[in-house]
Amino acid sequence: MCATDKTPSLIGGMVMMKCPNCRKGDMFVNKSVFPLGKSLLLNEKCAVCGQKMVHETNNGPGINYALTVIVFFLNILWYWPIFGLSWFDNSLYYYMAVSTVVVTLIQPWTMRYSRVLYLYMYVPYQSNRHLEA
């Protein structure tokens, strides 16, 4: 590998939403989540190595659910020490409302990262493999 040929690490490839096979090509058609209607469009295949990006029609809904549960748990870690939770007042309902708003606001990103994580689980990293279509 050349000194100028920098391949992102596993975490770097996931964060930058790069191809799981070569970690260089973009996974999504749009780099941004906006417009929301087109935020989940995956490229048919990687422009660099030719890896097929779409493995099934609804890839990643289970991972999206897991990410949502993680966000609810992380919200309780900061909400409980600051505001407190009790069965005797409405603080539990306020926590649920705040967590629902947070999950709704970050949903476009969690949906994209659920697809990224799904593909990274099932496509092995092979930097030298270039697929022919």
C-alpha positions as CSV (number, residue, x, y, z in Angstrom):
1,M,0.0,0.0,0.0
2,C,1.3,3.4,-0.9
3,A,2.0,6.0,1.8
4,T,-0.5,8.4,0.1
5,D,-3.2,5.6,-0.1
6,K,-4.9,6.1,3.2
7,T,-7.7,3.7,4.1
8,P,-9.9,4.6,7.1
9,S,-9.9,2.3,10.1
10,L,-13.0,0.2,10.9
11,I,-14.5,2.9,13.1
12,G,-13.5,5.7,10.7
13,G,-15.1,3.9,7.8
14,M,-18.4,3.4,9.7
15,V,-18.5,7.1,10.9
16,M,-17.7,8.4,7.4
17,M,-20.2,5.9,5.9
18,K,-17.8,4.3,3.5
19,C,-17.9,1.0,1.7
20,P,-17.4,-1.9,4.0
21,N,-15.3,-3.8,1.5
22,C,-12.7,-1.1,0.6
23,R,-13.6,1.7,3.0
24,K,-13.1,4.3,0.3
25,G,-16.3,4.6,-1.7
26,D,-19.5,6.3,-0.4
27,M,-22.4,4.1,0.6
28,F,-25.1,6.6,0.2
29,V,-26.1,8.7,-2.8
30,N,-26.4,11.9,-0.7
31,K,-23.7,12.6,1.8
32,S,-26.2,14.6,3.9
33,V,-29.5,13.3,5.5
34,F,-31.3,16.2,3.8
35,P,-33.6,16.0,1.9
36,L,-35.1,13.4,4.2
37,G,-37.0,11.6,1.4
38,K,-33.7,10.7,-0.2
39,S,-31.5,10.2,2.9
40,L,-31.7,6.4,2.8
41,L,-30.8,5.9,-0.9
42,L,-27.8,3.5,-1.1
43,N,-25.6,3.4,-4.1
44,E,-26.2,0.2,-6.1
45,K,-22.5,-0.6,-5.8
46,C,-19.3,1.0,-4.6
47,A,-17.7,3.3,-7.2
48,V,-14.2,2.2,-6.1
49,C,-14.4,-1.6,-5.7
50,G,-17.8,-2.6,-7.1
51,Q,-19.2,-4.1,-3.9
52,K,-23.0,-4.5,-4.0
53,M,-24.5,-2.2,-1.3
54,V,-28.1,-3.4,-1.3
55,H,-28.3,-6.9,0.2
56,E,-32.1,-6.9,0.9
57,T,-34.9,-4.4,0.7
58,N,-35.1,-3.5,4.4
59,N,-31.6,-4.0,5.8
60,G,-31.1,-2.8,9.3
61,P,-34.4,-2.3,11.0
62,G,-33.4,-4.5,13.9
63,I,-30.2,-2.4,14.4
64,N,-32.3,0.8,14.2
65,Y,-34.5,-0.5,17.0
66,A,-31.3,-1.4,19.1
67,L,-29.9,2.1,18.5
68,T,-33.3,3.6,19.6
69,V,-33.2,1.6,22.8
70,I,-29.5,2.8,23.4
71,V,-30.6,6.4,22.9
72,F,-33.4,6.0,25.5
73,F,-30.9,4.5,27.9
74,L,-28.3,7.2,27.3
75,N,-31.1,9.8,27.9
76,I,-31.9,8.4,31.3
77,L,-28.2,8.6,32.2
78,W,-28.2,12.4,31.9
79,Y,-31.9,13.0,32.8
80,W,-32.0,11.2,36.1
81,P,-29.1,13.0,37.8
82,I,-30.2,16.4,36.6
83,F,-34.0,16.3,37.0
84,G,-34.6,13.0,39.0
85,L,-37.2,10.3,38.3
86,S,-40.1,9.5,40.6
87,W,-43.3,7.5,40.5
88,F,-45.0,10.2,42.6
89,D,-44.9,13.1,40.1
90,N,-44.8,13.5,36.4
91,S,-41.0,13.3,36.0
92,L,-41.3,9.9,34.3
93,Y,-43.6,11.3,31.7
94,Y,-41.3,14.2,31.1
95,Y,-38.4,11.8,30.6
96,M,-40.4,9.8,28.1
97,A,-41.4,13.0,26.3
98,V,-37.9,14.3,26.1
99,S,-36.5,10.9,25.0
100,T,-39.2,10.6,22.3
101,V,-38.3,14.1,21.0
102,V,-34.6,13.3,21.0
103,V,-35.1,9.9,19.2
104,T,-37.4,11.6,16.6
105,L,-34.9,14.3,15.9
106,I,-31.9,12.0,15.4
107,Q,-33.9,9.3,13.6
108,P,-32.5,10.1,10.1
109,W,-29.0,9.5,11.4
110,T,-29.9,6.4,13.3
111,M,-31.6,4.9,10.3
112,R,-28.5,5.6,8.1
113,Y,-26.1,4.2,10.7
114,S,-28.3,1.1,11.1
115,R,-27.7,0.4,7.4
116,V,-24.0,1.1,7.8
117,L,-23.7,-1.3,10.7
118,Y,-25.7,-4.0,9.0
119,L,-23.5,-3.9,5.9
120,Y,-20.3,-3.8,8.0
121,M,-21.5,-7.0,9.8
122,Y,-22.1,-8.9,6.6
123,V,-19.5,-7.6,4.2
124,P,-15.9,-8.5,5.0
125,Y,-13.1,-6.0,4.6
126,Q,-10.8,-6.9,1.7
127,S,-8.9,-3.9,0.6
128,N,-7.4,-5.5,-2.5
129,R,-10.5,-7.2,-3.8
130,H,-12.2,-5.4,-6.7
131,L,-15.4,-6.9,-7.9
132,E,-16.3,-7.1,-11.5
133,A,-20.0,-6.5,-12.3
